[in-house]
Amino acid sequence: RLCLSSELRILKTDRHTDGPEPCAFTCVGTTGVNNTVWEGDPGYLHTTVDISGCGFTKKPIVSITVEGGGGVTMMAGTSAAFRAGWAALKSDFRLTKESFVVILRGYVNTNYYPYDGTPNADQAKEWHWNVNWAAFGFMC
């Protein structure tokens, strides 16, 4: 585990979970190229990301990217910021101070790339899809 000292200020959250300034910190990680477990059906692939090692005392703000081959850049849901408290998202993303869920809904069909596929969990593993994440929150 690599730790570097730096100054971080979280200016505002809209969750009423602000903490004292010296308690703000950033925790980053990855699920790993060959370690990410994708589950679900085509059009609803998901993986749970464990952030319990960060030691957040409240739900953090989380930003993610999904990395890999097989057209991952055309997937819906590969770059998102999860916001606790949105009623529509609460059940889908299940963001807590210890984990969150990433859900991929399938390829985005565009004029440039008119593909209408929905990859499955085996393909996500074959293409080495993994989640890189950054979480911003409080440790006290």
Rosetta blueprint (number, residue, H / E / L):
1 R L
2 L L
3 C L
4 L L
5 S L
6 S L
7 E L
8 L L
9 R L
10 I L
11 L L
12 K L
13 T L
14 D L
15 R L
16 H L
17 T L
18 D L
19 G L
20 P L
21 E H
22 P H
23 C H
24 A E
25 F E
26 T E
27 C E
28 V E
29 G E
30 T E
31 T L
32 G L
33 V L
34 N L
35 N L
36 T L
37 V L
38 W L
39 E E
40 G E
41 D E
42 P L
43 G L
44 Y E
45 L E
46 H E
47 T E
48 T E
49 V E
50 D E
51 I L
52 S H
53 G H
54 C H
55 G L
56 F L
57 T L
58 K L
59 K L
60 P L
61 I E
62 V E
63 S E
64 I E
65 T E
66 V E
67 E E
68 G L
69 G L
70 G L
71 G L
72 V H
73 T H
74 M H
75 M E
76 A L
77 G L
78 T L
79 S E
80 A E
81 A E
82 F E
83 R L
84 A L
85 G L
86 W L
87 A H
88 A H
89 L H
90 K H
91 S H
92 D H
93 F H
94 R L
95 L L
96 T L
97 K L
98 E L
99 S E
100 F E
101 V E
102 V E
103 I E
104 L E
105 R L
106 G L
107 Y E
108 V L
109 N L
110 T L
111 N L
112 Y L
113 Y L
114 P L
115 Y L
116 D L
117 G L
118 T L
119 P L
120 N L
121 A H
122 D H
123 Q H
124 A H
125 K H
126 E H
127 W L
128 H L
129 W L
130 N E
131 V E
132 N E
133 W E
134 A E
135 A E
136 F E
137 G E
138 F E
139 M L
140 C L
